[in-house]
Amino acid sequence: MLAGPALTSPLPTGRSSTGLAIRSGVEPQPVLSGLGLAVPVLQRWWPAAAAVVAGSVAIDAVGHLLHLPLMAAGAGAAGLLLVWTWRRAPADPISSRSTDAAGWLQRLERLLTQFDQLEADLPDDSDAPLVALARRERLEQLRLQVTAPGLQLAVVGAVPALVPWRDAVASSLQGAAALTLHWSRPLPSATGSWHWPEPFASCDLLLYCLRPPLLASDLRWLQALPAGQPLWILLLLPPGGDATLAERELRHQVPAERTLQLLCLQDGGAVDAALQPLAAQLVREGRQLRRQCRERCLADQHRRWQADLETLRRSRLRVLQQRTQWIVAAAVVVAPLPSLDLLVLAVANGLMVREMARLWDCPWSADQLRATALELARASLTLGLVEWTGQSLAAVVKWHGATWLLGSTVQALSAAYLTRVVSHAMADTLARSAGVAEPDLERIRREAPLLVAQAAERERLDWQAFVQQGRRWLSEQAAGPLTSASA
C-alpha cells in the first residue's frame, strides 16, 4: 500500500467535461435534409446498384435472344435476395462473450450470479453476505468508471511537493478533454505487499517521477504495475546531469517486457517543454487510452473473480469427492466388478457429474457429461492407474487384519481413489470448457491422457490424507460393511 491517502486534484480545462472528445467520441450532427440523407446512402449502395443495373441489361438482352422471361425471373430472385438480406440483419444484442466494456460487465454480472448460487447454502454465521455485498459495490464502481468522462492520470514516485511545480504539470497537460490528476505521497521503500491500490491501478496512464539512480524499491513498484497500463517515466535530473547517460542506464535496468517512454527534466528546467510528448499523446490517443483502460480494469476484475469462483468450486468438489468415493467403495465391496466396469461404476454412472455440472454452470446434457467422463476413465486405464493404486493400497489393507478376508477391499479402495482422480480431471475439463455449449469429444479424447496424468499427480500429493480416510473406512467396514454406504 502507498504511504497515506492519495491526493487527487481535478484539472480544469478550457472545455466542459461533457465535451465531444471523451464522453461519446461522436460530435453532434445537424439534422440532415432529404438530399443530405440520400448522399451517404448512395455512397454505400452505389456499387450494388450499378451491378444490378448492368446485370438487368445483360439478362434482358439474353432473354430477348432466347425468347425467355429471364428479366421477370431475375427480378423475382433479386427481390427474394433483398428480403433475405433484410431478415439477416436484425439488431445484434451485446454478446456476453464480447471483449468490449459492455461484454465484460455482462460477464461480471454472470459471475456474481454464480457466486450467489454456490453461496446460497452456506451457514448464516459466515461472512458470505458481506463478501457478496462488497462484490456488488465493486461492480457498481466499475460501471461508474466505464461511464465517467475524461482521463485519469496518476503522478507517483519522487513527486516534488512544491505547489508551483504541480501547477506547472497541470497546466502543461491541460487539453481539450477533461483530465483528473491523482498525486501520490512518496512510495514506501519496503512493504509487505507490492500492490498498487486504487485509484492508481485503474488510471488511464501513470507518470512515474524518478531521481536516478534507480533504487530496488523503484524497480519493485515498476514491476508491480498492472499489465497493459501505459507508463511514462519522468527523470528528474540535477543541474548539468547527463540525460543520455541516465536514459541508457535506466533502459538496461528495467526488464525488457516493460516498454519505457522517458522524459527528462533538469532542476529549474521548463516543465511544459519536458512534458510536451506526454501532452501530445493525451490529445492524440485520449479516446483509445480511455477505452483500453476500461477494458483492462474489467478484464482484471473478471480474472480475479474467476479465480475466486474456481477456488470455491474446488472446495465444494472436495466435499463431493469425499462423500462419493466411499459410497462407490462400499458398492464395490458388495458387488465387485472387473476393473473397467469398476471404473465406469465409479465415475460414469452419474454419481458426481451432474453435481459437478451444477458447480461449473455447465449446460451439457447427461449423455454428454457421461461421455466426457468415460473418455477420462479410459485414459486412466490406459495410463495404468488401476495397477498403481492396487499395488499402493495393498499395504493399507494389511494394516487391518479384520478386513483382509474381504477379497474386494483393494479393489474398493482403488475405486475410491480413482473416483478422486477422474473427478479432478473432469473438473479441469469443465473449467477449461466454460461457456462452451457442448463438449468437443475428439479434443477431449486427445487431451484426456494429459489431464488425467496431471490430476493423478496432484491427488498423489494428498495421498496421506486419503490413506487416513481409508483407514477409517476400513474400520467401519470391519464393524459393519454397510455402515459407510448408508452414511
C-alpha positions as CSV (number, residue, x, y, z in Angstrom):
1,M,0.0,0.0,0.0
2,L,1.1,3.5,-0.6
3,A,2.0,5.7,2.4
4,G,-1.0,7.8,3.3
5,P,-4.1,8.5,1.2
6,A,-3.8,9.6,-2.4
7,L,-4.2,13.2,-3.1
8,T,-6.4,13.9,-6.1
9,S,-6.6,17.2,-8.0
10,P,-9.2,17.7,-10.7
11,L,-7.7,19.5,-13.6
12,P,-9.9,22.2,-15.1
13,T,-9.9,22.5,-18.8
14,G,-10.9,25.1,-21.3
15,R,-13.9,23.0,-22.2
16,S,-16.6,21.2,-20.3
17,S,-16.2,17.5,-19.3
18,T,-19.3,16.7,-21.3
19,G,-17.5,17.8,-24.5
20,L,-17.2,15.7,-27.6
21,A,-13.7,14.2,-27.2
22,I,-14.1,11.8,-24.3
23,R,-17.7,11.3,-23.4
24,S,-19.2,10.0,-26.6
25,G,-16.5,10.1,-29.2
26,V,-19.0,11.4,-31.7
27,E,-19.7,15.0,-32.4
28,P,-23.3,16.1,-32.6
29,Q,-24.6,16.2,-36.1
30,P,-27.2,18.6,-37.5
31,V,-30.4,17.3,-38.8
32,L,-29.9,16.3,-42.5
33,S,-32.3,17.3,-45.2
34,G,-33.7,14.7,-47.7
35,L,-30.8,15.3,-50.1
36,G,-28.2,15.2,-47.4
37,L,-29.6,11.9,-46.1
38,A,-29.5,10.4,-49.5
39,V,-25.9,11.1,-50.1
40,P,-24.4,8.6,-47.6
41,V,-27.0,6.0,-48.7
42,L,-25.9,6.4,-52.3
43,Q,-22.3,6.3,-51.3
44,R,-22.9,3.0,-49.5
45,W,-25.1,1.2,-52.1
46,W,-24.0,2.6,-55.5
47,P,-21.7,-0.4,-56.3
48,A,-24.5,-2.8,-55.7
49,A,-27.0,-0.6,-57.6
50,A,-24.6,-0.4,-60.6
51,A,-24.1,-4.2,-60.6
52,V,-27.9,-4.7,-60.5
53,V,-28.5,-2.3,-63.4
54,A,-25.7,-3.9,-65.5
55,G,-27.0,-7.3,-64.7
56,S,-30.5,-6.4,-65.6
57,V,-29.4,-5.1,-69.0
58,A,-27.5,-8.3,-69.7
59,I,-30.3,-10.6,-68.6
60,D,-32.8,-8.6,-70.7
61,A,-30.6,-9.0,-73.8
62,V,-30.2,-12.7,-73.3
63,G,-33.9,-13.1,-72.7
64,H,-34.8,-11.4,-76.0
65,L,-32.4,-13.7,-77.8
66,L,-33.7,-16.9,-76.2
67,H,-37.3,-15.7,-76.1
68,L,-37.4,-16.5,-72.3
69,P,-38.8,-14.3,-69.5
70,L,-35.4,-14.0,-67.8
71,M,-35.9,-10.4,-66.7
72,A,-39.0,-11.3,-64.7
73,A,-37.2,-14.3,-63.1
74,G,-34.2,-12.2,-62.3
75,A,-36.3,-9.5,-60.7
76,G,-38.1,-12.1,-58.5
77,A,-34.8,-13.6,-57.5
78,A,-33.4,-10.1,-56.6
79,G,-36.5,-9.4,-54.5
80,L,-36.1,-12.7,-52.6
81,L,-32.4,-11.9,-52.0
82,L,-33.2,-8.4,-50.8
83,V,-35.8,-9.8,-48.3
84,W,-33.4,-12.5,-47.1
85,T,-30.7,-9.9,-46.6
86,W,-33.0,-7.7,-44.5
87,R,-34.1,-10.6,-42.4
88,R,-30.5,-11.5,-41.7
89,A,-29.7,-8.0,-40.4
90,P,-31.6,-7.8,-37.0
91,A,-30.3,-5.7,-34.2
92,D,-27.3,-7.6,-32.8
93,P,-27.6,-7.7,-29.0
94,I,-24.5,-7.3,-27.0
95,S,-22.9,-10.7,-26.6
96,S,-21.7,-11.8,-23.2
97,R,-18.6,-13.1,-24.9
98,S,-17.7,-9.6,-26.3
99,T,-14.5,-8.1,-25.2
100,D,-15.8,-4.5,-25.1
101,A,-16.8,-2.8,-21.8
102,A,-20.5,-3.9,-22.1
103,G,-19.5,-7.5,-22.7
104,W,-17.1,-7.6,-19.7
105,L,-19.9,-6.1,-17.5
106,Q,-22.2,-8.9,-18.5
107,R,-19.6,-11.5,-17.8
108,L,-19.0,-10.0,-14.3
109,E,-22.8,-10.0,-13.6
110,R,-22.9,-13.6,-14.6
111,L,-20.1,-14.4,-12.2
112,L,-21.9,-12.7,-9.4
113,T,-25.0,-14.9,-10.1
114,Q,-22.8,-18.0,-9.9
115,F,-21.3,-16.8,-6.6
116,D,-24.9,-16.3,-5.2
117,Q,-25.9,-19.8,-6.3
118,L,-22.9,-21.5,-4.7
119,E,-23.0,-19.5,-1.5
120,A,-26.8,-19.8,-1.0
121,D,-26.5,-22.9,1.3
122,L,-23.7,-21.5,3.5
123,P,-24.4,-21.1,7.2
124,D,-25.9,-17.8,8.3
125,D,-22.9,-17.0,10.5
126,S,-20.5,-17.0,7.6
127,D,-19.2,-13.7,6.1
128,A,-20.5,-14.6,2.6
129,P,-23.3,-11.9,2.7
130,L,-20.7,-9.2,3.4
131,V,-18.4,-10.6,0.7
132,A,-21.3,-10.7,-1.8
133,L,-22.2,-7.1,-0.9
134,A,-18.6,-6.0,-1.5
135,R,-18.6,-7.6,-4.9
136,R,-21.8,-5.8,-5.8
137,E,-20.3,-2.5,-4.7
138,R,-17.2,-3.2,-6.7
139,L,-19.3,-3.9,-9.8
140,E,-21.2,-0.6,-9.4
141,Q,-17.8,1.2,-9.1
142,L,-16.7,-0.3,-12.4
143,R,-20.0,0.7,-14.0
144,L,-19.4,4.3,-12.9
145,Q,-15.8,4.1,-14.1
146,V,-17.0,3.0,-17.5
147,T,-19.4,5.9,-17.9
148,A,-17.2,8.5,-16.3
149,P,-15.9,11.2,-18.7
150,G,-12.4,12.4,-19.1
151,L,-9.0,10.9,-18.5
152,Q,-7.4,9.8,-15.2
153,L,-3.6,10.3,-14.8
154,A,-1.6,9.2,-11.8
155,V,1.6,11.1,-10.8
156,V,3.6,8.9,-8.5
157,G,7.2,8.3,-7.2
158,A,9.5,11.1,-6.2
159,V,6.9,13.8,-6.8
160,P,8.1,17.2,-5.8
161,A,5.8,18.7,-3.1
162,L,6.2,22.2,-4.4
163,V,2.8,23.7,-5.3
164,P,4.2,25.8,-8.3
165,W,5.8,22.6,-9.7
166,R,2.5,20.7,-9.5
167,D,0.6,23.7,-11.0
168,A,3.1,23.7,-13.9
169,V,2.5,20.0,-14.5
170,A,-1.3,20.5,-14.5
171,S,-1.0,23.5,-16.9
172,S,1.3,21.5,-19.3
173,L,-1.1,18.6,-19.6
174,Q,-4.2,20.7,-19.9
175,G,-6.0,19.9,-23.1
176,A,-9.4,19.8,-24.8
177,A,-10.6,16.8,-22.7
178,A,-11.3,16.7,-19.0
179,L,-8.4,15.4,-17.0
180,T,-8.0,14.4,-13.4
181,L,-4.6,14.1,-11.8
182,H,-4.0,11.8,-8.9
183,W,-1.0,12.7,-6.8
184,S,0.7,10.2,-4.5
185,R,2.8,10.7,-1.5
186,P,6.3,9.2,-1.6
187,L,6.3,5.5,-2.2
188,P,7.5,3.3,0.7
189,S,10.9,1.7,0.2
190,A,9.7,-1.5,1.9
191,T,6.3,-3.0,2.2
192,G,4.7,-6.4,2.7
193,S,2.6,-6.1,-0.4
194,W,3.9,-4.6,-3.6
195,H,0.5,-3.8,-4.9
196,W,-0.9,-0.6,-6.4
197,P,-4.1,0.5,-4.7
198,E,-6.9,2.4,-6.2
199,P,-7.2,4.9,-7.8
200,F,-3.7,4.4,-9.2
201,A,-4.2,0.9,-10.5
202,S,-7.2,2.0,-12.6
203,C,-5.8,5.2,-14.1
204,D,-5.6,5.5,-17.8
205,L,-1.9,6.4,-17.6
206,L,0.8,6.6,-15.0
207,L,3.6,9.2,-14.8
208,Y,6.4,7.9,-12.6
209,C,8.8,10.5,-11.3
210,L,12.3,9.1,-10.7
211,R,15.5,10.6,-9.5
212,P,18.5,8.5,-10.8
213,P,19.9,6.1,-9.9
214,L,17.2,3.5,-10.0
215,L,16.6,2.1,-6.5
216,A,15.5,-1.5,-5.8
217,S,12.2,-0.2,-4.4
218,D,11.5,1.8,-7.6
219,L,12.1,-1.4,-9.6
220,R,9.7,-3.4,-7.5
221,W,7.0,-0.7,-7.9
222,L,7.5,-0.6,-11.6
223,Q,7.3,-4.4,-11.8
224,A,4.1,-4.4,-9.8
225,L,2.3,-2.2,-12.3
226,P,-0.8,-3.8,-13.8
227,A,-0.1,-5.4,-17.1
228,G,-1.1,-3.2,-20.0
229,Q,-1.1,0.1,-18.0
230,P,0.6,2.8,-20.1
231,L,3.7,4.2,-18.3
232,W,5.8,7.3,-18.7
233,I,8.9,7.9,-16.6
234,L,10.0,11.4,-15.8
235,L,13.7,11.5,-14.9
236,L,14.3,14.4,-12.5
237,L,18.0,15.3,-13.1
238,P,20.2,17.6,-11.2
239,P,21.6,20.7,-12.9
240,G,24.1,19.6,-15.5
241,G,23.0,16.0,-15.4
242,D,23.6,13.8,-18.5
243,A,20.2,12.9,-19.8
244,T,21.5,10.5,-22.4
245,L,23.5,8.5,-19.8
246,A,20.6,8.4,-17.4
247,E,18.3,7.1,-20.1
248,R,20.8,4.4,-21.2
249,E,21.3,3.2,-17.7
250,L,17.6,3.0,-16.9
251,R,16.8,1.0,-20.1
252,H,19.4,-1.6,-19.1
253,Q,18.0,-1.8,-15.5
254,V,14.2,-2.1,-16.2
255,P,13.0,-5.5,-17.6
256,A,12.6,-5.7,-21.3
257,E,8.9,-6.6,-21.2
258,R,8.1,-3.1,-19.9
259,T,8.1,-0.6,-22.7
260,L,9.7,2.6,-21.5
261,Q,8.6,6.1,-22.5
262,L,11.1,8.5,-21.0
263,L,11.0,12.2,-20.3
264,C,13.9,14.2,-18.8
265,L,13.6,17.4,-16.7
266,Q,16.5,19.1,-15.1
267,D,16.0,21.2,-11.9
268,G,14.9,24.6,-13.0
269,G,14.0,23.5,-16.5
270,A,10.8,24.2,-18.4
271,V,8.2,21.7,-17.3
272,D,5.9,22.3,-20.3
273,A,8.7,21.5,-22.7
274,A,9.7,18.3,-20.9
275,L,6.1,17.1,-20.7
276,Q,5.2,18.0,-24.3
277,P,5.4,14.4,-25.7
278,L,3.0,13.2,-22.9
279,A,0.6,16.1,-23.5
280,A,0.6,15.3,-27.2
281,Q,-0.3,11.6,-26.6
282,L,-3.2,12.6,-24.3
283,V,-4.6,14.7,-27.1
284,R,-3.9,12.2,-29.9
285,E,-4.8,9.0,-28.1
286,G,-7.2,10.1,-25.4
287,R,-10.2,8.1,-26.5
288,Q,-8.1,5.0,-27.1
289,L,-6.4,5.2,-23.7
290,R,-9.8,5.5,-22.0
291,R,-11.3,2.6,-23.8
292,Q,-8.2,0.4,-23.2
293,C,-8.2,1.3,-19.5
294,R,-11.8,0.4,-19.1
295,E,-11.4,-3.0,-20.8
296,R,-8.2,-3.7,-18.9
297,C,-9.8,-3.0,-15.5
298,L,-12.9,-5.0,-16.3
299,A,-10.8,-7.9,-17.6
300,D,-8.5,-7.9,-14.4
301,Q,-11.6,-7.9,-12.2
302,H,-13.1,-10.8,-14.2
303,R,-9.8,-12.7,-13.8
304,R,-9.8,-12.2,-10.0
305,W,-13.4,-13.2,-9.6
306,Q,-13.0,-16.2,-11.9
307,A,-10.1,-17.4,-9.7
308,D,-12.1,-16.9,-6.5
309,L,-15.1,-18.7,-8.0
310,E,-12.8,-21.6,-9.1
311,T,-11.4,-21.8,-5.5
312,L,-15.0,-22.0,-4.2
313,R,-15.9,-24.7,-6.7
314,R,-12.8,-26.8,-5.8
315,S,-13.7,-26.7,-2.1
316,R,-17.2,-27.9,-2.9
317,L,-15.7,-30.6,-5.2
318,R,-13.5,-31.9,-2.4
319,V,-16.6,-32.4,-0.1
320,L,-18.4,-34.1,-3.0
321,Q,-15.4,-36.4,-3.7
322,Q,-15.1,-37.5,-0.1
323,R,-18.8,-38.3,0.1
324,T,-19.0,-40.2,-3.2
325,Q,-15.7,-42.1,-3.1
326,W,-16.7,-44.2,-0.1
327,I,-20.2,-44.8,-1.4
328,V,-18.6,-46.2,-4.5
329,A,-16.1,-48.2,-2.5
330,A,-18.9,-49.7,-0.4
331,A,-20.8,-50.6,-3.6
332,V,-17.8,-52.4,-5.0
333,V,-17.4,-54.4,-1.7
334,V,-21.0,-55.6,-2.1
335,A,-20.7,-56.3,-5.8
336,P,-17.1,-56.5,-7.1
337,L,-16.6,-56.0,-10.8
338,P,-13.7,-56.2,-13.2
339,S,-11.5,-53.1,-13.4
340,L,-13.0,-51.4,-16.5
341,D,-16.6,-51.9,-15.2
342,L,-15.5,-50.8,-11.8
343,L,-14.1,-47.5,-13.1
344,V,-17.2,-46.9,-15.2
345,L,-19.2,-47.5,-12.0
346,A,-17.0,-45.1,-10.1
347,V,-17.2,-42.1,-12.4
348,A,-19.5,-42.6,-15.4
349,N,-22.8,-43.7,-13.7
350,G,-23.8,-40.1,-12.8
351,L,-23.0,-40.1,-9.1
352,M,-21.0,-36.9,-9.3
353,V,-21.1,-35.5,-12.9
354,R,-24.4,-33.8,-12.6
355,E,-23.5,-32.1,-9.3
356,M,-20.2,-31.1,-10.9
357,A,-22.0,-29.6,-13.9
358,R,-24.1,-27.5,-11.5
359,L,-21.0,-26.3,-9.7
360,W,-19.4,-25.2,-13.0
361,D,-22.6,-24.0,-14.5
362,C,-22.2,-26.3,-17.4
363,P,-25.1,-26.6,-19.9
364,W,-24.1,-30.1,-21.2
365,S,-26.7,-32.9,-21.2
366,A,-26.4,-36.0,-19.0
367,D,-25.3,-38.1,-22.0
368,Q,-22.6,-35.5,-22.9
369,L,-21.3,-35.5,-19.3
370,R,-21.3,-39.2,-19.2
371,A,-19.4,-39.5,-22.5
372,T,-16.8,-37.0,-21.2
373,A,-16.3,-38.9,-18.0
374,L,-15.9,-42.2,-20.0
375,E,-13.1,-40.7,-22.1
376,L,-11.3,-39.7,-18.9
377,A,-11.9,-43.1,-17.3
378,R,-10.5,-44.9,-20.4
379,A,-7.4,-42.6,-20.2
380,S,-6.8,-43.5,-16.6
381,L,-6.9,-47.2,-17.5
382,T,-4.5,-46.6,-20.4
383,L,-2.1,-44.9,-18.1
384,G,-2.2,-47.9,-15.7
385,L,-3.6,-46.1,-12.7
386,V,-5.6,-49.1,-11.7
387,E,-2.4,-51.2,-11.3
388,W,-0.6,-48.4,-9.5
389,T,-3.4,-47.8,-7.0
390,G,-3.8,-51.6,-6.4
391,Q,-0.1,-52.1,-5.5
392,S,0.0,-48.9,-3.3
393,L,-3.2,-49.8,-1.4
394,A,-2.3,-53.4,-0.7
395,A,-0.2,-52.1,2.3
396,V,-3.2,-50.2,3.7
397,V,-5.3,-53.3,3.8
398,K,-2.5,-55.2,5.6
399,W,-2.8,-52.7,8.5
400,H,-6.3,-54.1,9.3
401,G,-6.3,-57.9,9.6
402,A,-10.1,-57.9,10.2
403,T,-10.7,-56.7,6.6
404,W,-8.0,-58.8,4.9
405,L,-10.6,-61.6,4.3
406,L,-12.6,-59.2,2.1
407,G,-11.1,-60.0,-1.3
408,S,-12.6,-56.9,-2.9
409,T,-11.1,-54.4,-0.4
410,V,-8.2,-53.4,-2.6
411,Q,-10.5,-53.0,-5.5
412,A,-12.8,-50.9,-3.4
413,L,-10.1,-48.6,-2.2
414,S,-8.8,-48.4,-5.8
415,A,-12.3,-47.4,-7.0
416,A,-12.4,-44.7,-4.3
417,Y,-9.1,-43.2,-5.2
418,L,-9.7,-43.3,-9.0
419,T,-13.0,-41.5,-8.3
420,R,-10.9,-38.7,-6.9
421,V,-8.5,-38.7,-9.8
422,V,-11.1,-38.8,-12.6
423,S,-13.4,-36.3,-11.0
424,H,-10.4,-34.0,-10.6
425,A,-9.7,-34.4,-14.3
426,M,-13.4,-33.9,-15.0
427,A,-13.3,-30.6,-13.0
428,D,-10.3,-29.4,-15.1
429,T,-12.2,-30.2,-18.2
430,L,-15.3,-28.3,-17.1
431,A,-13.2,-25.3,-16.0
432,R,-11.5,-25.2,-19.4
433,S,-14.8,-25.5,-21.3
434,A,-16.6,-22.7,-19.5
435,G,-19.1,-21.1,-21.9
436,V,-18.9,-24.0,-24.4
437,A,-22.4,-25.2,-25.4
438,E,-21.4,-28.8,-26.0
439,P,-18.2,-30.9,-25.5
440,D,-15.7,-31.5,-28.2
441,L,-15.2,-35.2,-27.6
442,E,-12.5,-35.5,-30.1
443,R,-10.4,-32.8,-28.4
444,I,-11.2,-34.2,-25.0
445,R,-10.1,-37.7,-26.2
446,R,-6.7,-36.2,-27.3
447,E,-6.2,-34.2,-24.1
448,A,-7.6,-36.8,-21.7
449,P,-4.2,-38.6,-21.0
450,L,-2.5,-35.3,-20.0
451,L,-5.5,-34.2,-17.9
452,V,-5.7,-37.5,-16.1
453,A,-1.9,-37.6,-15.5
454,Q,-1.9,-34.1,-14.1
455,A,-4.9,-34.9,-11.9
456,A,-3.2,-38.1,-10.6
457,E,-0.1,-36.2,-9.8
458,R,-2.0,-33.5,-7.8
459,E,-4.0,-36.1,-6.0
460,R,-0.9,-38.1,-5.2
461,L,0.3,-35.1,-3.2
462,D,-2.7,-35.6,-0.9
463,W,-2.0,-39.4,-0.6
464,Q,-1.5,-39.4,3.1
465,A,-4.9,-37.8,3.7
466,F,-6.6,-40.4,1.5
467,V,-4.8,-43.2,3.4
468,Q,-6.1,-41.8,6.7
469,Q,-9.6,-41.7,5.3
470,G,-9.1,-45.3,4.0
471,R,-8.1,-46.4,7.5
472,R,-11.3,-45.0,9.0
473,W,-13.4,-46.5,6.2
474,L,-11.8,-50.0,6.7
475,S,-12.5,-49.8,10.4
476,E,-16.2,-49.0,9.6
477,Q,-16.2,-51.9,7.2
478,A,-14.9,-54.2,9.8
479,A,-17.6,-53.2,12.2
480,G,-20.3,-53.3,9.6
481,P,-19.8,-53.3,5.8
482,L,-22.9,-51.3,5.1
483,T,-22.4,-48.6,7.6
484,S,-20.4,-46.3,5.3
485,A,-22.8,-47.0,2.4
486,S,-25.8,-45.8,4.5
487,A,-23.8,-42.7,5.5
